[in-house]
Amino acid sequence: MRFIPDGFRQGTETVMSIPEGFRQGTEPMRFIPDGFRQGTEPIRSIPEGFRQGTEPIPTIPEGFRQGAEPIRSIPEGFRQGTEPIRTIPEGFRQGTEPIWSIPEGFRQGTEPIRTIPEGFRQGTEPIRTIPEGFRQGTEPIRKIPEGFRQGTEPSTSKLQKKTVACKGEVVDGNCYEFNPTRLAFRDAQALCRSLAPNAELASVTTADLHSRLVYLVTEGGKSNPVLTWLGGTVKNERASWVDGSEWHYSDWMPGHPNIHTDKPVCVEMFKMDESWWTAADCELKRASVCSYQIAA
């Protein structure tokens, strides 16, 4: 290469290139003097075989940015999930850009929720929920926009007690009703709740209440008692009432409940035409007894 003395250089001299067969990819780059840079020169890239993924990303000078340049990404193997998210300048946002998500292993449940701009909301977007461990019970309830309500959404208000005429037996301020329709345990429970907001399948906590329910079912069954669901379940040989009543009384058939399964089973009475209780598969269809409090 012919050398030009410093006092005679103008910065526009032709750069002598190294012949192709002699390049190794590690030669120092020839720089353009600062006074001759215009910000639009092509960026000199590092040959593929010499990249390590940690090279600084060449930036475009501020005065030459237009906001529409492609974002330079970090190679997959060098991402750690904590890199700052590259944002789109405000004037170039359209509200439909994909939301950058935090990798699962780096989420802590306290990240701010990315919202959809008002003009792009349609009312059918899935609601972002707060993780269970971060709920405090004071969060505002998310409402469905008026135009998207169908009238079948669960109410956010507390169930209001209402006066219901008892069509069965009243015992200690509770109404007990016999339903002869044979249903699975879950369906029988749903039918009870349709009678009154606080209705459940009946719990039997005393011998007196048990005898009165036996009479109710016998009368309802026209003196021919049928297998009937009570509001009890058994899991891991432990029995409980679905309405939360304490288990003080029982009238199990001898040998019951001899259940060795992790699957819950449900309490029925009138096995072998006796008022004894037995535990059976909850999917079987039985008559049922419902109970609920009535107004004083």
N, C-alpha and C positions, 0 to 999 in steps of 0.2 A: 504494500500500500504506500502511495506517495504521501509524505507528511507535509502539511501546510503549516508554516509557523503561525503561532497564536495571533500575532498582530495582523495576519492576512486572512484569517478565517471570517466568513460572513454567516455561517450557519446554514447555508443553502447548498453546500457542496454535496455531490453525489456520494452516497455511502458505498464503499467498496464491500461487496458481499463475499462471503467465504464460499468456495465451490461446494456444491451439494454433497459430494462424496466425502468432504472433510468436515462437515458439520457434526457436532456431537450433542447439540441441544443444551449445552451448558455455557455457551459463549455469552459474555455480558451484552445486554441490549444497548443499541446505539440510541442515545436520547436526543430529542429535539430541544434546542435551547428554549428557555421559558419565553423569551420575547417572540418566538416564532410559533408557539403552540396556539391552536384555535379551538381546542376541545372537541374536535370532530375526527381526530386522527383514529385509525383503527387500533384497537387494543392488541398488543403483542401477546399471544397466548403461549403457554408452556406446552411443549410436546406432550402427548398423552402418556408416554412411558415415564415421564419425569414428574408428573403431578402426584402430590401426596394428599390432596384434599384439605390442606391447612393453609394454602397460599392466601394472602389477603385478596379480597375481591376488588378489582379495579373499579373505581367510581367515576361517574360522569360529573364534571364540574357543575356547581349549582346553577350557573347562568345558562347552561345548555340542557338542563333537565326539562322534559315536557310532561312527566307524570304517566307516560304510557310505555315506558321502557320495560322490557321483560325483567322479572325479578330473578336475580341469580340465586339458585338454591344451593344448599349445603349437601354434599354427597351423602347418601343414605348411611353409609358406614360410619360417618363422622357426626351424625345428629345425636344430641343428648336429650332432646325434649325440653330444654330450658332456653333455647335460642329466642331472642326477641322476635315477635311476629312482624313481618314487613307489611306496612299499611299502605293503602292506596290513597293518594292525596284527595282531600275533600272534593275538589272540583271535578274529579274523575270518577267518583263513586256513583253507582247506579242503583244500589240497594238490592241487587240480585247476585252479588259476589258470594262464592261459597265461604262459609264461616270456618275460620281456622280453629281446629280442635286441639286440645291438650292431650298428648298420649295418655292412655289409661294408667300407666304406672306412675305418672306424675300428677294426677288429679288428687286434690285434697278435699273437695266438696265445698270449698269456700270461694271458688273462682266466680267472678261476676258473670251473670248470664248474658249472652249476646242476644240483643233484641233485633227484631225485624223492623225496619223503618215504617212509620205509620202508613204511608201511602202504598206500601206493599203488603200489608196485613190483609188476610181474607177471612179471619175468624175461625179457620179450621186447622190452624197450626197446632201440633202437639204441645201440651203444656209442659214446661220444664219443671220437674219436681225437685224438691229439696231432699237430699239424702236423709234417711231416717235418723242417723246419729246427730244431724245438725238441726233438726226441728225443735222449736221451743214452744209451739202451741199458740204463738201470737202472730203467726204469718197471716197476711190478708188472704181471704178466700178468692180464688180466681173465678171470675164470672164468665159465662158464655154470652157473647153479644146477642142482642135481642133478635136480630134477623136469623140467627142460627139455632135458636131454641126450638125444641120439638115437643116440649111438655112432658117428656119422659125422663128428664134428668133428675137425679136424686136431689132432694131438697137440702139446702144448707142450714135450714132452721131446725131447731130441736123439735122432736115429736111432741105434739100437743095432746094432752089427755082429753078424751071426749067421753061423754056419757053414752054407754051402749046398754041396751036392754038385754039382760041375761036370759038366755033360752035354755038354761040347764039348772044346776044346783048351786046355790050361794052358800059358801062356807067361809066364815071369818073374813067377810068383805071381799072375797074372791069369787068370781063366777067360773064354774066348771061346766064345759059343754062336751057332749059326746058326738063324735063324727063317725058315722058308720062306713063312709067311703074308704075303701082300701087304698092306701098310698104308701110310698116309700117314706122313711123317716124324715128326710129333708123336705119332701113335698108336703107332708103332714104339718111340719113346722111352719112352712110358708102359708098354708091354709089357716093356721091359728093366727098368724100375724095379720091376715086379712080381716079378722073379726074385730080387732082393736089394736091400736098402736103398740101397746105393751103386752100383748098376748104371747104365750109360749106353750109348748107342750107341758102338761102338768107334772109338777114335782109332788111326791107323796112323802110327807114328813112325819105323819102320825098314824097310829093304827085306826083312830076314829075317821080320819080323812080317807084312809084306804077303804074302809068298809063302806063309806058313803059313795066312793067312786065305783066300787063293785056293784052297788045297787044301781047307780046311774047307767053303767054300761049294760047291766042285765036288763034294765027297763028299755034302754035304747035298742038293745039287741032282741027285744021281744022275748025275754026269758030264755034266750039261747046265746049265752056269752060267746063272744068272738075274740080272737087274738087282737090285742089293743096296745098301741104304742103309748108309753108314758114318756116323760121328758128326761130320761136318764140315759147315759152312755157309760161304757166300760172300756178302758184302755189300760193295757199292762196290769190287768186284774184290779184296777182302781176305778170305782164307780163315782159318778158326779151327776148333778142335775144341770140342765142347760140354762136354767134361769138363775143359777148361782146359789141356790138354797143349800144349806149344809146337809150332809148325808147322816141323819140321825136314826132313820128307821128304814127297814127293808123286810121283805117277805119272800126271800128266794126259795125256789123249788129245791129240794134236797139235791146236792151235787152241783149247784150253780152258784155263782158264775164260774164255771171251770173253763176259762178261755185263755189260751196261750197263743196270742197273736199280737203284733204291733198295730194291726188295723182295728180302729174303734168298732165296737158292736153296740147295739141299742137295746134298751130295756122294754120288754113286753110283758103283759099279764094275760092270764087265762090259758096257759098251756094245759092241755088235757082237761079242759073245762073247769079247772081250779083257778083260784085267784092268785096263785103263786106267780112270782116273777121269774122270767128266764131272759138270757141274753141271746140275741139273734142278729143275723146279718142286716145291716141298716137298709139295704136295698130291697128287702122283702116288703111286700105290701100288706099293711095292717090297718084296722080302724084306729082311732086315736082319741085322746082326751085333751082338750085345750083349757087353759086357765088364764085369767086376767083380772086385775083389780077393777072394781066398779066404784063409782062415786058414792060417797057416804050419803 
